[in-house]
Amino acid sequence: MDILRVSHLCKSFGTYQAVKDLSFTIQKGEIVGLLGPNGAGKTTTIYMLLGLLTPTSGKIEYFGKDLQMYREEIMHQVNFSSSSLSFPWKMSVYQNLDILARLYGVKEIDSRINLLLELFEITDLRNKRYGDLSAGQKTRVFLAKAFINFPKVLLLDEPTASLDPDIAAKVRRLLIREREKYGTSMLFTSHNMAEITQMCDKVIF
């Protein structure tokens, strides 16, 4: 069974067609790259895969179930990271992650958050306000958030765009380790061809 199956996906905004007849599948533990220039519809596609945008036509299935019919059930097993989104700025890093962990029904929340802060080397940011962080620090916090619920599918929209090269390399290694350990499937958008070559099992142009 395909973990994610997208069939003839289209999205139009008035007369503008942002996504046209996109079809692909992702298997368990597979990392798939989604490449295209700015304005090609990559982020729009991810928003549809999250159920935040309704497709004009086409079908999205996770684990053999239709996203529109089973969205709440499916989204408990999916997570995402995007450089275009943000957390409440006045809350601390820990508070933001704690609220999301509760929404996902995560058990042993404190130990899970502490582990993720350690994995992404941001333990020192635990009690800092999210709004006081640098762009790269915010990116790492959002990546920690993406793993909070032990997701079976990760949707990663430019996940290393704001990171220093050494931190980006560490994040890529971490993503590969998590895939190997848990069989996590990932959809990965990037403008970095070397990154796509290193990370992905197949690429969609």
Disulfide bonds with the S-S distance in Angstrom:
none
